[in-house]
Amino acid sequence: MPGAYGFQTIIRRTLAPGQGAQPESLEMRVLWLLAVAPRSKAELSRGLGQKEISGQLNKIVRQLLTNLMIEYTIPEKPGSRYQKYRLTEKGRAALEPGSGEDMQ
């Protein structure tokens, strides 16, 4: 419905490349980001379009570490502020088409 002066505001949202009708799980999106290069949680968060590191991202990173899909770049210092994460061979295999790798 037009406003008082006959103007109407239309907001269009375009999908980012790779976003189709089938939404990817957050786990897979994190794995795809790590396939390019090792990244910190802050870099992952920005790559996912988030303004800050969410509790959900922390949970996903812990789950991927537990499932040996990703690993620390500085394993002897897990709490380091310079810590980044990289894919393991198991994580790379999960990205292969038709792998059917279970994320749980």
VMD Tcl script that draws the C-alpha trace (Angstrom):
set ca {
  {0.00 0.00 0.00}
  {1.49 3.39 -0.94}
  {2.45 5.84 1.79}
  {0.94 9.28 2.37}
  {2.77 10.76 -0.64}
  {2.11 7.90 -3.03}
  {5.57 6.34 -2.66}
  {6.11 2.68 -2.05}
  {9.29 1.12 -0.69}
  {10.34 -2.21 -2.18}
  {13.16 -4.18 -0.61}
  {14.67 -6.95 -2.70}
  {16.94 -9.60 -1.28}
  {19.24 -11.53 -3.56}
  {20.77 -14.84 -2.62}
  {24.51 -15.11 -2.28}
  {26.26 -17.43 -4.75}
  {25.75 -21.04 -3.80}
  {22.49 -20.42 -1.97}
  {19.77 -22.22 -3.82}
  {16.44 -23.73 -2.92}
  {18.12 -26.40 -0.76}
  {19.76 -24.73 2.26}
  {23.09 -26.23 3.34}
  {23.64 -27.11 6.94}
  {25.82 -24.82 9.00}
  {28.31 -27.66 9.42}
  {28.72 -27.99 5.65}
  {29.06 -24.23 5.21}
  {31.85 -24.18 7.81}
  {33.59 -27.10 6.07}
  {33.37 -25.32 2.70}
  {34.91 -22.17 4.21}
  {37.75 -24.24 5.67}
  {38.31 -25.98 2.32}
  {39.67 -22.68 0.97}
  {42.11 -21.92 3.82}
  {42.51 -22.29 7.59}
  {40.35 -19.74 9.40}
  {39.75 -18.43 12.89}
  {36.29 -18.45 14.47}
  {35.98 -14.73 13.72}
  {36.84 -15.35 10.06}
  {34.33 -18.22 9.92}
  {31.68 -15.99 11.45}
  {32.27 -13.25 8.86}
  {32.29 -15.85 6.08}
  {28.87 -17.01 7.25}
  {27.55 -13.45 7.17}
  {27.39 -13.05 10.95}
  {28.52 -9.93 12.77}
  {30.01 -11.82 15.71}
  {30.81 -15.34 16.84}
  {27.52 -17.01 17.77}
  {26.89 -19.74 20.31}
  {25.73 -21.93 17.43}
  {29.07 -21.48 15.63}
  {30.96 -22.37 18.83}
  {28.82 -25.51 19.13}
  {29.42 -26.50 15.49}
  {33.20 -26.00 15.79}
  {33.30 -28.16 18.94}
  {31.22 -30.85 17.20}
  {33.46 -30.84 14.11}
  {36.58 -31.08 16.31}
  {35.07 -34.01 18.24}
  {34.15 -35.79 14.99}
  {37.70 -35.21 13.65}
  {36.38 -33.28 10.65}
  {38.56 -30.27 11.52}
  {41.67 -29.75 13.64}
  {43.55 -26.95 15.34}
  {46.42 -25.27 13.50}
  {48.16 -24.89 16.90}
  {47.17 -28.14 18.68}
  {49.43 -27.55 21.69}
  {47.62 -24.25 22.45}
  {43.86 -24.73 21.91}
  {43.06 -21.42 23.66}
  {45.52 -19.30 21.70}
  {44.14 -16.08 20.27}
  {45.98 -16.98 17.06}
  {44.18 -20.32 16.81}
  {42.73 -21.32 13.46}
  {41.01 -24.43 12.21}
  {41.69 -26.55 9.13}
  {40.05 -29.51 7.44}
  {41.21 -33.05 8.10}
  {41.10 -35.80 5.50}
  {37.77 -36.89 6.98}
  {36.47 -33.34 6.54}
  {37.64 -33.23 2.91}
  {35.93 -36.58 2.27}
  {32.66 -35.15 3.63}
  {32.78 -32.45 0.94}
  {33.07 -34.95 -1.89}
  {29.85 -35.19 -3.93}
  {27.77 -38.19 -2.90}
  {29.97 -38.96 0.09}
  {26.99 -39.32 2.39}
  {29.34 -38.59 5.32}
  {27.35 -38.44 8.54}
  {28.04 -35.23 10.47}
  {26.92 -36.74 13.80}
}
mol new
graphics top color blue
foreach p $ca { graphics top sphere $p radius 0.5 }
foreach p [lrange $ca 0 end-1] q [lrange $ca 1 end] { graphics top cylinder $p $q radius 0.2 }
display resetview
